[in-house]
Structures are given as C-alpha cells and as structure tokens.
C-alpha cells in the first residue's frame, strides 16, 4: 500500500513533466470522451419527457424523434405486411 501511495505521489507531485500533464493525459482525456457520448445520447434520446430510450422514429409533420413505444404509427410487432402498407401509402402520397 505504501509503495502505491509513493508511486502516486511521485507521478502526481514530483513528476518532471508536471502534474497537469498527468491529469490531461489520464483522467482529463476521459472527460472529453464522456462528454461526447453524453451529447450523442442526448441528441438521439426520445423526446418524450422521462423516456430513456433511443429515438429512431421521426414523427411526420413535427421536429420530434420518438422511440417505438411512443411513436403514434409504429406497432409493437413490425411485420412485412406493415412495411408494405407503409411503403404503398408513401408512394401514393408522392404520386
């Protein structure tokens, strides 16, 4: 235990590179990575208040992104029939 504390104190306080080099190259770099992951999660999170799921479905006519549970037209079980009906509706809307 004493050797661990001695090594930590040497690398933190008496390191010739400086104590901020140890911080920036160690734990400080992880803070940036955690911030990036947090921003990505917040951007992709469902827009319903209190929902923790990733929102992958855009609600037509609104700027909102919701998860499958909160989207008004996505059923719980997506089948090939559901996909073909949605594709046909989209094609009819475009034509």
C-alpha positions as CSV (number, residue, x, y, z in Angstrom):
1,X,0.0,0.0,0.0
2,X,2.8,2.4,0.8
3,X,4.5,1.7,-2.5
4,X,1.3,2.5,-4.3
5,X,1.0,5.8,-2.5
6,X,4.6,6.6,-3.1
7,X,4.3,5.9,-6.8
8,X,1.1,8.0,-7.0
9,X,2.7,10.9,-5.1
10,X,5.8,10.7,-7.3
11,X,3.8,10.7,-10.5
12,X,1.4,13.4,-9.4
13,X,3.5,15.9,-7.4
14,X,7.2,15.4,-8.4
15,X,6.8,14.4,-12.0
16,X,9.2,16.3,-14.1
17,X,6.6,16.6,-16.9
18,X,4.3,18.4,-14.5
19,X,1.2,17.4,-12.6
20,X,-1.2,18.8,-15.3
21,X,0.4,16.6,-17.9
22,X,-0.5,13.6,-15.8
23,X,-4.1,14.9,-15.5
24,X,-4.6,15.8,-19.1
25,X,-3.1,12.5,-20.5
26,X,-5.0,10.4,-18.0
27,X,-8.4,11.2,-16.4
28,X,-8.8,14.6,-18.2
29,X,-8.9,12.9,-21.6
30,X,-11.7,10.6,-20.4
31,X,-13.8,13.6,-19.5
32,X,-13.9,14.7,-23.2
33,X,-14.9,11.2,-24.3
34,X,-17.7,11.0,-21.7
35,X,-19.0,14.5,-22.8
36,X,-19.1,13.4,-26.4
37,X,-21.0,10.2,-25.5
38,X,-23.4,12.3,-23.4
39,X,-24.1,14.7,-26.2
40,X,-24.7,11.9,-28.7
41,X,-27.1,10.2,-26.3
42,X,-29.0,13.4,-25.6
43,X,-29.3,14.1,-29.3
44,X,-30.7,10.6,-30.1
45,X,-32.9,10.3,-26.9
46,X,-36.7,10.0,-27.3
47,X,-38.3,13.5,-27.0
48,X,-41.0,12.3,-24.6
49,X,-40.3,13.6,-21.2
50,X,-38.8,10.9,-18.9
51,X,-38.2,8.3,-21.6
52,X,-34.7,6.9,-21.6
53,X,-34.9,5.0,-24.9
54,X,-33.2,6.0,-28.1
55,X,-35.5,7.8,-30.5
56,X,-35.1,6.4,-34.0
57,X,-38.5,7.3,-35.5
58,X,-39.4,10.8,-36.8
59,X,-43.0,11.9,-36.2
60,X,-44.3,13.2,-39.5
61,X,-45.0,17.0,-39.5
62,X,-43.1,17.7,-36.3
63,X,-39.4,18.1,-35.4
64,X,-39.8,15.3,-32.8
65,X,-38.0,12.0,-32.7
66,X,-39.6,9.2,-30.6
67,X,-38.9,5.6,-29.7
68,X,-41.1,2.8,-30.9
69,X,-43.2,2.8,-27.8
70,X,-44.2,6.5,-28.1
71,X,-44.5,6.8,-31.9
72,X,-48.1,7.1,-33.0
73,X,-47.9,4.8,-36.1
74,X,-45.2,2.2,-35.3
75,X,-46.8,-1.0,-33.9
76,X,-45.2,-3.2,-31.3
77,X,-44.5,-6.0,-33.8
78,X,-43.3,-4.8,-37.2
79,X,-44.2,-7.3,-39.9
80,X,-43.6,-7.4,-43.7
81,X,-47.3,-6.6,-44.2
82,X,-46.9,-3.4,-42.1
83,X,-43.8,-2.3,-44.1
84,X,-45.6,-2.9,-47.4
85,X,-48.7,-0.9,-46.3
86,X,-46.5,2.0,-45.2
87,X,-44.5,1.9,-48.4
88,X,-47.6,1.9,-50.5
89,X,-49.0,4.8,-48.6
90,X,-45.8,6.7,-49.1
91,X,-45.8,6.0,-52.8
92,X,-49.4,7.1,-53.1
93,X,-48.7,10.3,-51.2
94,X,-45.8,11.1,-53.6
95,X,-47.7,10.5,-56.7
